[in-house]
Amino acid sequence: MSHSFEPCLKFISGNLGKLANGIVSINTYGIMDHITFPLVFKVYKPRMHLQLGDAYKTKPQLALELIQELQRLPLWF
């Protein structure tokens, strides 16, 4: 069985030093007692990888959605 993820992009990997496929995500993290942990994330889909019915959202739009989602969570900022 082959698995693929549509919003994969080609990018230059600084660690690998070559062209590679990757997924672009917008992430938020929390810190408690000097421990960093993920809170919520959104996957960025370039226009060329959108499925029929998908709405294109820029990275800043996705970041704003994350902020709004975090504001609804019972977290202390």
PyMOL Python script that loads the backbone (N, CA, C, O; Angstrom):
from pymol import cmd

cmd.read_pdbstr("""\
ATOM      1  N   MET A   1       0.843  -1.172   0.000  1.00  0.00           N
ATOM      2  CA  MET A   1       0.000   0.000   0.000  1.00  0.00           C
ATOM      3  C   MET A   1       0.893   1.241   0.000  1.00  0.00           C
ATOM      4  O   MET A   1       1.838   1.340   0.782  1.00  0.00           O
ATOM      5  N   SER A   2       0.588   2.151  -0.858  1.00  0.00           N
ATOM      6  CA  SER A   2       1.355   3.387  -0.975  1.00  0.00           C
ATOM      7  C   SER A   2       0.627   4.520  -0.270  1.00  0.00           C
ATOM      8  O   SER A   2      -0.580   4.687  -0.446  1.00  0.00           O
ATOM      9  N   HIS A   3       1.344   5.292   0.520  1.00  0.00           N
ATOM     10  CA  HIS A   3       0.762   6.438   1.206  1.00  0.00           C
ATOM     11  C   HIS A   3       1.359   7.707   0.626  1.00  0.00           C
ATOM     12  O   HIS A   3       2.558   7.773   0.355  1.00  0.00           O
ATOM     13  N   SER A   4       0.523   8.706   0.439  1.00  0.00           N
ATOM     14  CA  SER A   4       1.022   9.996  -0.022  1.00  0.00           C
ATOM     15  C   SER A   4       0.258  11.086   0.704  1.00  0.00           C
ATOM     16  O   SER A   4      -0.835  10.855   1.220  1.00  0.00           O
ATOM     17  N   PHE A   5       0.828  12.253   0.739  1.00  0.00           N
ATOM     18  CA  PHE A   5       0.181  13.389   1.365  1.00  0.00           C
ATOM     19  C   PHE A   5       0.221  14.527   0.367  1.00  0.00           C
ATOM     20  O   PHE A   5       1.297  15.006   0.010  1.00  0.00           O
ATOM     21  N   GLU A   6      -0.947  14.965  -0.087  1.00  0.00           N
ATOM     22  CA  GLU A   6      -1.050  15.940  -1.160  1.00  0.00           C
ATOM     23  C   GLU A   6      -0.284  17.239  -0.941  1.00  0.00           C
ATOM     24  O   GLU A   6       0.394  17.690  -1.864  1.00  0.00           O
ATOM     25  N   PRO A   7      -0.358  17.869   0.246  1.00  0.00           N
ATOM     26  CA  PRO A   7       0.299  19.168   0.340  1.00  0.00           C
ATOM     27  C   PRO A   7       1.812  19.092   0.512  1.00  0.00           C
ATOM     28  O   PRO A   7       2.406  20.004   1.086  1.00  0.00           O
ATOM     29  N   CYS A   8       2.447  18.030   0.032  1.00  0.00           N
ATOM     30  CA  CYS A   8       3.906  17.955   0.099  1.00  0.00           C
ATOM     31  C   CYS A   8       4.507  18.934  -0.902  1.00  0.00           C
ATOM     32  O   CYS A   8       4.018  19.069  -2.023  1.00  0.00           O
ATOM     33  N   LEU A   9       5.540  19.594  -0.500  1.00  0.00           N
ATOM     34  CA  LEU A   9       6.230  20.559  -1.342  1.00  0.00           C
ATOM     35  C   LEU A   9       7.677  20.148  -1.496  1.00  0.00           C
ATOM     36  O   LEU A   9       8.230  19.443  -0.652  1.00  0.00           O
ATOM     37  N   LYS A  10       8.279  20.591  -2.572  1.00  0.00           N
ATOM     38  CA  LYS A  10       9.720  20.418  -2.708  1.00  0.00           C
ATOM     39  C   LYS A  10      10.373  21.609  -2.018  1.00  0.00           C
ATOM     40  O   LYS A  10       9.940  22.747  -2.196  1.00  0.00           O
ATOM     41  N   PHE A  11      11.407  21.348  -1.234  1.00  0.00           N
ATOM     42  CA  PHE A  11      12.102  22.423  -0.556  1.00  0.00           C
ATOM     43  C   PHE A  11      13.566  22.054  -0.404  1.00  0.00           C
ATOM     44  O   PHE A  11      13.941  20.886  -0.508  1.00  0.00           O
ATOM     45  N   ILE A  12      14.375  23.050  -0.160  1.00  0.00           N
ATOM     46  CA  ILE A  12      15.786  22.817   0.099  1.00  0.00           C
ATOM     47  C   ILE A  12      15.939  22.562   1.587  1.00  0.00           C
ATOM     48  O   ILE A  12      15.612  23.418   2.409  1.00  0.00           O
ATOM     49  N   SER A  13      16.433  21.394   1.926  1.00  0.00           N
ATOM     50  CA  SER A  13      16.621  21.050   3.325  1.00  0.00           C
ATOM     51  C   SER A  13      18.004  21.486   3.764  1.00  0.00           C
ATOM     52  O   SER A  13      19.013  21.052   3.209  1.00  0.00           O
ATOM     53  N   GLY A  14      18.039  22.350   4.769  1.00  0.00           N
ATOM     54  CA  GLY A  14      19.323  22.794   5.297  1.00  0.00           C
ATOM     55  C   GLY A  14      20.097  21.657   5.913  1.00  0.00           C
ATOM     56  O   GLY A  14      21.323  21.608   5.821  1.00  0.00           O
ATOM     57  N   ASN A  15      19.378  20.736   6.545  1.00  0.00           N
ATOM     58  CA  ASN A  15      20.053  19.598   7.177  1.00  0.00           C
ATOM     59  C   ASN A  15      20.555  18.594   6.154  1.00  0.00           C
ATOM     60  O   ASN A  15      21.634  18.022   6.310  1.00  0.00           O
ATOM     61  N   LEU A  16      19.765  18.382   5.101  1.00  0.00           N
ATOM     62  CA  LEU A  16      20.149  17.396   4.097  1.00  0.00           C
ATOM     63  C   LEU A  16      21.005  18.001   2.993  1.00  0.00           C
ATOM     64  O   LEU A  16      21.781  17.299   2.346  1.00  0.00           O
ATOM     65  N   GLY A  17      20.862  19.306   2.781  1.00  0.00           N
ATOM     66  CA  GLY A  17      21.621  19.970   1.730  1.00  0.00           C
ATOM     67  C   GLY A  17      21.180  19.586   0.341  1.00  0.00           C
ATOM     68  O   GLY A  17      21.972  19.665  -0.597  1.00  0.00           O
ATOM     69  N   LYS A  18      19.932  19.169   0.180  1.00  0.00           N
ATOM     70  CA  LYS A  18      19.431  18.793  -1.138  1.00  0.00           C
ATOM     71  C   LYS A  18      17.943  19.067  -1.225  1.00  0.00           C
ATOM     72  O   LYS A  18      17.306  19.410  -0.230  1.00  0.00           O
ATOM     73  N   LEU A  19      17.389  18.913  -2.427  1.00  0.00           N
ATOM     74  CA  LEU A  19      15.962  19.101  -2.647  1.00  0.00           C
ATOM     75  C   LEU A  19      15.218  17.908  -2.063  1.00  0.00           C
ATOM     76  O   LEU A  19      15.607  16.763  -2.297  1.00  0.00           O
ATOM     77  N   ALA A  20      14.145  18.162  -1.303  1.00  0.00           N
ATOM     78  CA  ALA A  20      13.390  17.084  -0.667  1.00  0.00           C
ATOM     79  C   ALA A  20      11.911  17.447  -0.653  1.00  0.00           C
ATOM     80  O   ALA A  20      11.542  18.596  -0.893  1.00  0.00           O
ATOM     81  N   ASN A  21      11.067  16.455  -0.370  1.00  0.00           N
ATOM     82  CA  ASN A  21       9.631  16.685  -0.203  1.00  0.00           C
ATOM     83  C   ASN A  21       9.351  16.943   1.264  1.00  0.00           C
ATOM     84  O   ASN A  21      10.025  16.395   2.136  1.00  0.00           O
ATOM     85  N   GLY A  22       8.358  17.777   1.539  1.00  0.00           N
ATOM     86  CA  GLY A  22       8.030  18.046   2.928  1.00  0.00           C
ATOM     87  C   GLY A  22       6.639  18.624   3.065  1.00  0.00           C
ATOM     88  O   GLY A  22       6.022  19.046   2.087  1.00  0.00           O
ATOM     89  N   ILE A  23       6.162  18.637   4.283  1.00  0.00           N
ATOM     90  CA  ILE A  23       4.866  19.205   4.606  1.00  0.00           C
ATOM     91  C   ILE A  23       5.111  20.491   5.376  1.00  0.00           C
ATOM     92  O   ILE A  23       5.924  20.526   6.299  1.00  0.00           O
ATOM     93  N   VAL A  24       4.407  21.545   4.995  1.00  0.00           N
ATOM     94  CA  VAL A  24       4.547  22.826   5.676  1.00  0.00           C
ATOM     95  C   VAL A  24       3.409  22.940   6.678  1.00  0.00           C
ATOM     96  O   VAL A  24       2.238  22.812   6.318  1.00  0.00           O
ATOM     97  N   SER A  25       3.761  23.182   7.944  1.00  0.00           N
ATOM     98  CA  SER A  25       2.731  23.352   8.959  1.00  0.00           C
ATOM     99  C   SER A  25       2.984  24.618   9.758  1.00  0.00           C
ATOM    100  O   SER A  25       4.117  25.082   9.887  1.00  0.00           O
ATOM    101  N   ILE A  26       1.897  25.165  10.290  1.00  0.00           N
ATOM    102  CA  ILE A  26       1.957  26.318  11.170  1.00  0.00           C
ATOM    103  C   ILE A  26       1.691  25.747  12.564  1.00  0.00           C
ATOM    104  O   ILE A  26       0.661  25.110  12.781  1.00  0.00           O
ATOM    105  N   ASN A  27       2.599  25.967  13.501  1.00  0.00           N
ATOM    106  CA  ASN A  27       2.548  25.312  14.805  1.00  0.00           C
ATOM    107  C   ASN A  27       2.488  26.303  15.955  1.00  0.00           C
ATOM    108  O   ASN A  27       2.980  27.427  15.851  1.00  0.00           O
ATOM    109  N   THR A  28       1.882  25.875  17.049  1.00  0.00           N
ATOM    110  CA  THR A  28       1.918  26.649  18.291  1.00  0.00           C
ATOM    111  C   THR A  28       2.421  25.724  19.394  1.00  0.00           C
ATOM    112  O   THR A  28       2.146  24.525  19.394  1.00  0.00           O
ATOM    113  N   TYR A  29       3.158  26.301  20.327  1.00  0.00           N
ATOM    114  CA  TYR A  29       3.747  25.525  21.407  1.00  0.00           C
ATOM    115  C   TYR A  29       3.456  26.187  22.744  1.00  0.00           C
ATOM    116  O   TYR A  29       3.295  27.405  22.830  1.00  0.00           O
ATOM    117  N   GLY A  30       3.392  25.370  23.778  1.00  0.00           N
ATOM    118  CA  GLY A  30       3.254  25.865  25.135  1.00  0.00           C
ATOM    119  C   GLY A  30       4.527  25.549  25.903  1.00  0.00           C
ATOM    120  O   GLY A  30       5.295  24.670  25.511  1.00  0.00           O
ATOM    121  N   ILE A  31       4.746  26.261  26.986  1.00  0.00           N
ATOM    122  CA  ILE A  31       5.894  26.006  27.858  1.00  0.00           C
ATOM    123  C   ILE A  31       5.379  25.944  29.290  1.00  0.00           C
ATOM    124  O   ILE A  31       4.684  26.848  29.755  1.00  0.00           O
ATOM    125  N   MET A  32       5.729  24.868  29.978  1.00  0.00           N
ATOM    126  CA  MET A  32       5.367  24.729  31.383  1.00  0.00           C
ATOM    127  C   MET A  32       6.531  24.055  32.104  1.00  0.00           C
ATOM    128  O   MET A  32       6.988  22.985  31.703  1.00  0.00           O
ATOM    129  N   ASP A  33       6.996  24.685  33.158  1.00  0.00           N
ATOM    130  CA  ASP A  33       8.120  24.144  33.931  1.00  0.00           C
ATOM    131  C   ASP A  33       9.316  23.819  33.034  1.00  0.00           C
ATOM    132  O   ASP A  33       9.940  22.767  33.178  1.00  0.00           O
ATOM    133  N   HIS A  34       9.629  24.722  32.117  1.00  0.00           N
ATOM    134  CA  HIS A  34      10.772  24.593  31.204  1.00  0.00           C
ATOM    135  C   HIS A  34      10.625  23.441  30.211  1.00  0.00           C
ATOM    136  O   HIS A  34      11.615  22.999  29.629  1.00  0.00           O
ATOM    137  N   ILE A  35       9.413  22.955  30.014  1.00  0.00           N
ATOM    138  CA  ILE A  35       9.151  21.905  29.034  1.00  0.00           C
ATOM    139  C   ILE A  35       8.306  22.502  27.919  1.00  0.00           C
ATOM    140  O   ILE A  35       7.258  23.094  28.178  1.00  0.00           O
ATOM    141  N   THR A  36       8.756  22.348  26.685  1.00  0.00           N
ATOM    142  CA  THR A  36       8.025  22.836  25.519  1.00  0.00           C
ATOM    143  C   THR A  36       7.198  21.688  24.948  1.00  0.00           C
ATOM    144  O   THR A  36       7.693  20.568  24.816  1.00  0.00           O
ATOM    145  N   PHE A  37       5.933  21.967  24.607  1.00  0.00           N
ATOM    146  CA  PHE A  37       5.065  20.934  24.062  1.00  0.00           C
ATOM    147  C   PHE A  37       4.137  21.549  23.019  1.00  0.00           C
ATOM    148  O   PHE A  37       3.782  22.723  23.125  1.00  0.00           O
ATOM    149  N   PRO A  38       3.737  20.764  22.004  1.00  0.00           N
ATOM    150  CA  PRO A  38       2.851  21.285  20.959  1.00  0.00           C
ATOM    151  C   PRO A  38       1.438  21.477  21.481  1.00  0.00           C
ATOM    152  O   PRO A  38       0.959  20.694  22.301  1.00  0.00           O
ATOM    153  N   LEU A  39       0.766  22.531  20.996  1.00  0.00           N
ATOM    154  CA  LEU A  39      -0.628  22.790  21.369  1.00  0.00           C
ATOM    155  C   LEU A  39      -1.560  22.461  20.202  1.00  0.00           C
ATOM    156  O   LEU A  39      -2.322  21.496  20.267  1.00  0.00           O
ATOM    157  N   VAL A  40      -1.499  23.252  19.154  1.00  0.00           N
ATOM    158  CA  VAL A  40      -2.332  23.038  17.966  1.00  0.00           C
ATOM    159  C   VAL A  40      -1.511  23.361  16.723  1.00  0.00           C
ATOM    160  O   VAL A  40      -0.502  24.061  16.803  1.00  0.00           O
ATOM    161  N   PHE A  41      -1.946  22.850  15.580  1.00  0.00           N
ATOM    162  CA  PHE A  41      -1.253  23.130  14.323  1.00  0.00           C
ATOM    163  C   PHE A  41      -2.242  23.101  13.171  1.00  0.00           C
ATOM    164  O   PHE A  41      -3.341  22.559  13.284  1.00  0.00           O
ATOM    165  N   LYS A  42      -1.832  23.689  12.071  1.00  0.00           N
ATOM    166  CA  LYS A  42      -2.591  23.669  10.817  1.00  0.00           C
ATOM    167  C   LYS A  42      -1.607  23.313   9.707  1.00  0.00           C
ATOM    168  O   LYS A  42      -0.445  23.717   9.735  1.00  0.00           O
ATOM    169  N   VAL A  43      -2.091  22.556   8.735  1.00  0.00           N
ATOM    170  CA  VAL A  43      -1.268  22.207   7.575  1.00  0.00           C
ATOM    171  C   VAL A  43      -1.550  23.219   6.475  1.00  0.00           C
ATOM    172  O   VAL A  43      -2.701  23.469   6.117  1.00  0.00           O
ATOM    173  N   TYR A  44      -0.474  23.795   5.945  1.00  0.00           N
ATOM    174  CA  TYR A  44      -0.590  24.755   4.839  1.00  0.00           C
ATOM    175  C   TYR A  44      -0.673  23.975   3.534  1.00  0.00           C
ATOM    176  O   TYR A  44       0.160  23.108   3.269  1.00  0.00           O
ATOM    177  N   LYS A  45      -1.680  24.285   2.721  1.00  0.00           N
ATOM    178  CA  LYS A  45      -1.841  23.652   1.414  1.00  0.00           C
ATOM    179  C   LYS A  45      -1.662  24.702   0.334  1.00  0.00           C
ATOM    180  O   LYS A  45      -2.463  25.634   0.251  1.00  0.00           O
ATOM    181  N   PRO A  46      -0.641  24.580  -0.492  1.00  0.00           N
ATOM    182  CA  PRO A  46      -0.465  25.513  -1.608  1.00  0.00           C
ATOM    183  C   PRO A  46      -1.640  25.396  -2.589  1.00  0.00           C
ATOM    184  O   PRO A  46      -2.291  24.354  -2.675  1.00  0.00           O
ATOM    185  N   ARG A  47      -1.892  26.468  -3.312  1.00  0.00           N
ATOM    186  CA  ARG A  47      -3.002  26.470  -4.268  1.00  0.00           C
ATOM    187  C   ARG A  47      -2.962  25.271  -5.205  1.00  0.00           C
ATOM    188  O   ARG A  47      -3.997  24.682  -5.514  1.00  0.00           O
ATOM    189  N   MET A  48      -1.778  24.917  -5.651  1.00  0.00           N
ATOM    190  CA  MET A  48      -1.662  23.843  -6.651  1.00  0.00           C
ATOM    191  C   MET A  48      -2.020  22.471  -6.087  1.00  0.00           C
ATOM    192  O   MET A  48      -2.195  21.528  -6.859  1.00  0.00           O
ATOM    193  N   HIS A  49      -2.135  22.329  -4.773  1.00  0.00           N
ATOM    194  CA  HIS A  49      -2.453  21.041  -4.160  1.00  0.00           C
ATOM    195  C   HIS A  49      -3.848  20.986  -3.552  1.00  0.00           C
ATOM    196  O   HIS A  49      -4.184  20.019  -2.870  1.00  0.00           O
ATOM    197  N   LEU A  50      -4.662  22.006  -3.788  1.00  0.00           N
ATOM    198  CA  LEU A  50      -6.004  22.017  -3.214  1.00  0.00           C
ATOM    199  C   LEU A  50      -6.908  21.021  -3.924  1.00  0.00           C
ATOM    200  O   LEU A  50      -6.827  20.841  -5.139  1.00  0.00           O
ATOM    201  N   GLN A  51      -7.763  20.384  -3.150  1.00  0.00           N
ATOM    202  CA  GLN A  51      -8.781  19.486  -3.691  1.00  0.00           C
ATOM    203  C   GLN A  51     -10.021  20.325  -4.031  1.00  0.00           C
ATOM    204  O   GLN A  51     -10.164  21.453  -3.561  1.00  0.00           O
ATOM    205  N   LEU A  52     -10.889  19.772  -4.832  1.00  0.00           N
ATOM    206  CA  LEU A  52     -12.126  20.460  -5.187  1.00  0.00           C
ATOM    207  C   LEU A  52     -12.901  20.764  -3.914  1.00  0.00           C
ATOM    208  O   LEU A  52     -13.147  19.866  -3.109  1.00  0.00           O
ATOM    209  N   GLY A  53     -13.285  22.010  -3.725  1.00  0.00           N
ATOM    210  CA  GLY A  53     -14.030  22.417  -2.540  1.00  0.00           C
ATOM    211  C   GLY A  53     -13.164  22.961  -1.425  1.00  0.00           C
ATOM    212  O   GLY A  53     -13.687  23.565  -0.488  1.00  0.00           O
ATOM    213  N   ASP A  54     -11.838  22.767  -1.494  1.00  0.00           N
ATOM    214  CA  ASP A  54     -10.937  23.330  -0.482  1.00  0.00           C
ATOM    215  C   ASP A  54     -10.810  24.832  -0.684  1.00  0.00           C
ATOM    216  O   ASP A  54     -10.815  25.312  -1.817  1.00  0.00           O
ATOM    217  N   ALA A  55     -10.699  25.563   0.396  1.00  0.00           N
ATOM    218  CA  ALA A  55     -10.482  27.008   0.327  1.00  0.00           C
ATOM    219  C   ALA A  55      -8.998  27.286   0.554  1.00  0.00           C
ATOM    220  O   ALA A  55      -8.396  26.736   1.476  1.00  0.00           O
ATOM    221  N   TYR A  56      -8.414  28.131  -0.277  1.00  0.00           N
ATOM    222  CA  TYR A  56      -7.017  28.500  -0.102  1.00  0.00           C
ATOM    223  C   TYR A  56      -6.882  29.447   1.081  1.00  0.00           C
ATOM    224  O   TYR A  56      -7.646  30.404   1.209  1.00  0.00           O
ATOM    225  N   LYS A  57      -5.904  29.177   1.949  1.00  0.00           N
ATOM    226  CA  LYS A  57      -5.617  30.054   3.087  1.00  0.00           C
ATOM    227  C   LYS A  57      -4.117  30.305   3.135  1.00  0.00           C
ATOM    228  O   LYS A  57      -3.314  29.381   3.008  1.00  0.00           O
ATOM    229  N   THR A  58      -3.755  31.567   3.321  1.00  0.00           N
ATOM    230  CA  THR A  58      -2.347  31.924   3.434  1.00  0.00           C
ATOM    231  C   THR A  58      -1.828  31.502   4.809  1.00  0.00           C
ATOM    232  O   THR A  58      -2.608  31.192   5.710  1.00  0.00           O
ATOM    233  N   LYS A  59      -0.521  31.496   4.956  1.00  0.00           N
ATOM    234  CA  LYS A  59       0.071  31.157   6.258  1.00  0.00           C
ATOM    235  C   LYS A  59      -0.360  32.148   7.340  1.00  0.00           C
ATOM    236  O   LYS A  59      -0.670  31.717   8.450  1.00  0.00           O
ATOM    237  N   PRO A  60      -0.394  33.458   7.066  1.00  0.00           N
ATOM    238  CA  PRO A  60      -0.898  34.376   8.096  1.00  0.00           C
ATOM    239  C   PRO A  60      -2.362  34.120   8.458  1.00  0.00           C
ATOM    240  O   PRO A  60      -2.732  34.264   9.623  1.00  0.00           O
ATOM    241  N   GLN A  61      -3.202  33.745   7.492  1.00  0.00           N
ATOM    242  CA  GLN A  61      -4.596  33.425   7.791  1.00  0.00           C
ATOM    243  C   GLN A  61      -4.678  32.203   8.710  1.00  0.00           C
ATOM    244  O   GLN A  61      -5.470  32.180   9.651  1.00  0.00           O
ATOM    245  N   LEU A  62      -3.857  31.192   8.430  1.00  0.00           N
ATOM    246  CA  LEU A  62      -3.833  29.994   9.270  1.00  0.00           C
ATOM    247  C   LEU A  62      -3.329  30.331  10.677  1.00  0.00           C
ATOM    248  O   LEU A  62      -3.841  29.805  11.666  1.00  0.00           O
ATOM    249  N   ALA A  63      -2.334  31.201  10.760  1.00  0.00           N
ATOM    250  CA  ALA A  63      -1.813  31.613  12.070  1.00  0.00           C
ATOM    251  C   ALA A  63      -2.891  32.326  12.880  1.00  0.00           C
ATOM    252  O   ALA A  63      -3.014  32.101  14.084  1.00  0.00           O
ATOM    253  N   LEU A  64      -3.672  33.184  12.225  1.00  0.00           N
ATOM    254  CA  LEU A  64      -4.770  33.872  12.915  1.00  0.00           C
ATOM    255  C   LEU A  64      -5.808  32.866  13.414  1.00  0.00           C
ATOM    256  O   LEU A  64      -6.319  33.003  14.526  1.00  0.00           O
ATOM    257  N   GLU A  65      -6.121  31.856  12.599  1.00  0.00           N
ATOM    258  CA  GLU A  65      -7.056  30.817  13.039  1.00  0.00           C
ATOM    259  C   GLU A  65      -6.518  30.084  14.270  1.00  0.00           C
ATOM    260  O   GLU A  65      -7.283  29.754  15.177  1.00  0.00           O
ATOM    261  N   LEU A  66      -5.220  29.830  14.308  1.00  0.00           N
ATOM    262  CA  LEU A  66      -4.619  29.172  15.465  1.00  0.00           C
ATOM    263  C   LEU A  66      -4.740  30.037  16.715  1.00  0.00           C
ATOM    264  O   LEU A  66      -5.050  29.537  17.796  1.00  0.00           O
ATOM    265  N   ILE A  67      -4.494  31.327  16.562  1.00  0.00           N
ATOM    266  CA  ILE A  67      -4.610  32.247  17.701  1.00  0.00           C
ATOM    267  C   ILE A  67      -6.046  32.239  18.228  1.00  0.00           C
ATOM    268  O   ILE A  67      -6.271  32.185  19.437  1.00  0.00           O
ATOM    269  N   GLN A  68      -7.010  32.292  17.314  1.00  0.00           N
ATOM    270  CA  GLN A  68      -8.417  32.279  17.721  1.00  0.00           C
ATOM    271  C   GLN A  68      -8.786  30.962  18.397  1.00  0.00           C
ATOM    272  O   GLN A  68      -9.546  30.949  19.365  1.00  0.00           O
ATOM    273  N   GLU A  69      -8.255  29.867  17.893  1.00  0.00           N
ATOM    274  CA  GLU A  69      -8.508  28.564  18.504  1.00  0.00           C
ATOM    275  C   GLU A  69      -7.897  28.490  19.907  1.00  0.00           C
ATOM    276  O   GLU A  69      -8.513  27.956  20.830  1.00  0.00           O
ATOM    277  N   LEU A  70      -6.691  29.025  20.061  1.00  0.00           N
ATOM    278  CA  LEU A  70      -6.039  29.034  21.375  1.00  0.00           C
ATOM    279  C   LEU A  70      -6.809  29.896  22.374  1.00  0.00           C
ATOM    280  O   LEU A  70      -6.885  29.565  23.557  1.00  0.00           O
ATOM    281  N   GLN A  71      -7.374  30.991  21.900  1.00  0.00           N
ATOM    282  CA  GLN A  71      -8.148  31.868  22.789  1.00  0.00           C
ATOM    283  C   GLN A  71      -9.397  31.181  23.323  1.00  0.00           C
ATOM    284  O   GLN A  71      -9.883  31.533  24.397  1.00  0.00           O
ATOM    285  N   ARG A  72      -9.919  30.209  22.591  1.00  0.00           N
ATOM    286  CA  ARG A  72     -11.102  29.475  23.048  1.00  0.00           C
ATOM    287  C   ARG A  72     -10.753  28.353  24.024  1.00  0.00           C
ATOM    288  O   ARG A  72     -11.632  27.844  24.720  1.00  0.00           O
ATOM    289  N   LEU A  73      -9.486  27.965  24.082  1.00  0.00           N
ATOM    290  CA  LEU A  73      -9.069  26.898  24.996  1.00  0.00           C
ATOM    291  C   LEU A  73      -8.903  27.434  26.411  1.00  0.00           C
ATOM    292  O   LEU A  73      -8.605  28.614  26.592  1.00  0.00           O
ATOM    293  N   PRO A  74      -9.090  26.586  27.414  1.00  0.00           N
ATOM    294  CA  PRO A  74      -8.942  27.039  28.802  1.00  0.00           C
ATOM    295  C   PRO A  74      -7.462  27.105  29.211  1.00  0.00           C
ATOM    296  O   PRO A  74      -7.013  26.384  30.102  1.00  0.00           O
ATOM    297  N   LEU A  75      -6.725  27.987  28.536  1.00  0.00           N
ATOM    298  CA  LEU A  75      -5.293  28.161  28.822  1.00  0.00           C
ATOM    299  C   LEU A  75      -5.039  29.543  29.386  1.00  0.00           C
ATOM    300  O   LEU A  75      -5.792  30.478  29.114  1.00  0.00           O
ATOM    301  N   TRP A  76      -4.006  29.672  30.151  1.00  0.00           N
ATOM    302  CA  TRP A  76      -3.591  30.958  30.692  1.00  0.00           C
ATOM    303  C   TRP A  76      -2.431  31.488  29.878  1.00  0.00           C
ATOM    304  O   TRP A  76      -1.428  30.793  29.716  1.00  0.00           O
ATOM    305  N   PHE A  77      -2.542  32.718  29.353  1.00  0.00           N
ATOM    306  CA  PHE A  77      -1.479  33.317  28.559  1.00  0.00           C
ATOM    307  C   PHE A  77      -0.853  34.450  29.335  1.00  0.00           C
ATOM    308  O   PHE A  77       0.072  35.097  28.844  1.00  0.00           O
TER     309      PHE A  77
END
""", "prot")
cmd.dss("prot")
cmd.show_as("cartoon", "prot")
cmd.util.cbc("prot")
cmd.orient("prot")
